[in-house]
Amino acid sequence: MSASRPQTNDAELIRALVEQWAEAVRRKDMDGILRHHAPDFIMFDVPPPLQSRGIEAYRDTWPLFFAASPQPPVFEIVDLKITAGTDVAFAIALMRCLVVADGKSSDLDFRLTIGFEKIAGQWTFMHEHHSVPATD
């Protein structure tokens, strides 16, 4: 077996985790959303707060997202790239969601970076960073 094969398998495992997470978002399944996140998880999000530290703070951000989303929520992975090492990995993605404001729906395209750590043999979400391009 080549040295790159385990990393390829890890990338496939991480891809499946990200896809399961996105599907849980679409189902509004909080247990599924949080399932593979570390207790000391940190998120940098687009809307306030600037950072959410810990799994409970992360959980508390979802009602705002769901309130601004149509039902069911639109939350699509447009492009996903994964780089996996032995015990750390990251994923970068272009994402699309739909937000509703003042009765009107609009697309929100955003960037997502996720940091993973392999803990006790399992890939775990350690960090998410969501961003949108700055506008004038």
FENUR-V196542 format. One line per field, one symbol per residue. psi: psi as a letter, one per 30 degrees, with the letter a starting at -180 (. if undefined). Layout:
psi=???
This chain:
psi=klffeeeeeeeeeeeeeeeeeeeeeffhjeeeefegklegkkkjlelllekjkleeeeeffeeeeefgllklkkjkjekkkkkkaeglllkklklklkkkkhgkkkkjklkkkkklkjkhgkkkkekkjkllkkl.
